């Protein structure tokens, strides 16, 4: 199976990938209202865990200086990820990504929002070249929400996923184990819970 070619999603060149998508049909008269609710959920990164139940990763947004941010995410912000199990030892037990791109598109009948993240350093760590994540800096995760006249869609696209070997021995072992599990599809199960949760308005 080949990765989908999606506008705004980086090209797949090497390593693992996944296309995780959820879609739901709504009464056309309710689409605009439901999409506003979906946007609120999408931009409230600090509450993502609540949309997919306990046992999923917890997320928090920080600015580029490492200060916790209670606002809509922006390019240059960092996202702290607390996945179940041991975290990145050199990053205080967490994994980190940086928001590298955000794109908004809208016309008379459709709308989409794209946010791309890439493994990054811990913004409070003085080691500026240390990638605090189980994937290497070549990997990306792209989060997309969109609407058509009849459907809402939430998706996560992983590209170029390979283990991060730029770490101490203990973290290399941990990164290899976690990344291998992700490449084998475990992370897609987790992302599917999030994309489904975004669209569960019951």
Long-range contacts (C-beta under 8 A, 24 or more apart in sequence): 3-157, 3-159, 4-157, 6-142, 6-144, 6-155, 6-157, 7-114, 8-101, 8-103, 8-114, 8-116, 8-142, 8-144, 9-114, 9-116, 9-140, 9-142, 9-144, 9-157, 9-159, 10-116, 10-140, 10-142, 10-159, 10-160, 11-159, 12-159, 12-160, 13-138, 13-159, 13-160, 14-138, 14-160, 14-162, 15-138, 15-139, 15-160, 15-161, 15-162, 15-183, 16-158, 16-161, 16-162, 16-182, 16-183, 17-157, 17-158, 17-159, 17-160, 17-161, 18-156, 18-157, 18-158, 18-161, 18-185, 18-187, 18-188, 18-191, 19-155, 19-157, 20-155, 20-156, 20-157, 20-158, 20-188, 20-191, 20-192, 20-195, 21-153, 21-154, 21-155, 21-195, 22-153, 22-154, 22-155, 22-192, 22-195, 22-196, 22-198, 22-199, 23-151, 23-152, 23-153, 23-154, 23-199, 24-151, 24-152, 24-153, 24-199, 25-150, 25-151, 26-150, 26-151, 26-152, 28-149, 28-150, 31-147, 31-148, 31-149, 31-150, 31-151, 31-152, 32-147, 34-147, 34-152, 34-201, 35-111, 35-145, 35-147, 35-152, 37-201, 38-145, 38-147, 38-152, 38-154, 38-198, 38-199, 39-113, 39-145, 41-198, 42-113, 42-115, 42-143, 42-145, 42-154, 42-198, 43-72, 43-73, 45-73, 45-79, 46-70, 48-194, 51-194, 51-197, 51-198, 51-200, 52-190, 52-193, 52-194, 52-196, 52-197, 53-193, 53-197, 55-84, 56-84, 56-190, 56-193, 56-194, 57-81, 57-82, 57-83, 57-84, 57-190, 58-82, 62-123, 63-123, 64-123, 65-123, 66-122, 66-123, 66-124, 73-99, 73-102, 73-115, 74-99, 74-102, 75-99, 75-100, 75-101, 75-102, 78-120, 78-122, 78-123, 79-117, 81-133, 83-178, 85-178, 86-174, 88-122, 88-132, 88-133, 88-134, 88-167, 88-171, 88-174, 88-175, 89-168, 89-170, 89-171, 89-174, 90-122, 90-125, 90-127, 90-130, 90-132, 90-167, 90-168, 90-171, 91-121, 91-122, 91-125, 91-130, 91-132, 92-122, 92-124, 94-122, 94-132, 95-119, 95-132, 95-133, 95-134, 96-120, 96-121, 96-122, 96-123, 96-132, 96-133, 97-133, 97-141, 100-140, 109-148, 109-149, 110-146, 110-147, 110-148, 110-149, 111-146, 111-147, 112-144, 112-145, 112-146, 112-147, 113-144, 113-145, 113-146, 114-142, 114-143, 114-144, 115-142, 115-143, 115-144, 116-140, 116-141, 116-142, 116-143, 117-141, 117-142, 117-143, 119-164, 129-166, 130-166, 130-167, 131-164, 131-166, 131-167, 133-164, 133-175, 134-163, 134-164, 134-174, 134-175, 134-178, 134-179, 134-182, 135-161, 135-162, 135-163, 135-164, 135-175, 135-179, 135-182, 136-162, 136-163, 136-164, 136-165, 136-166, 137-164, 138-162, 145-198, 152-199, 154-194, 154-195, 154-196, 154-198, 154-199, 155-195, 156-191, 156-194, 156-195, 158-182, 158-187, 158-188, 158-191
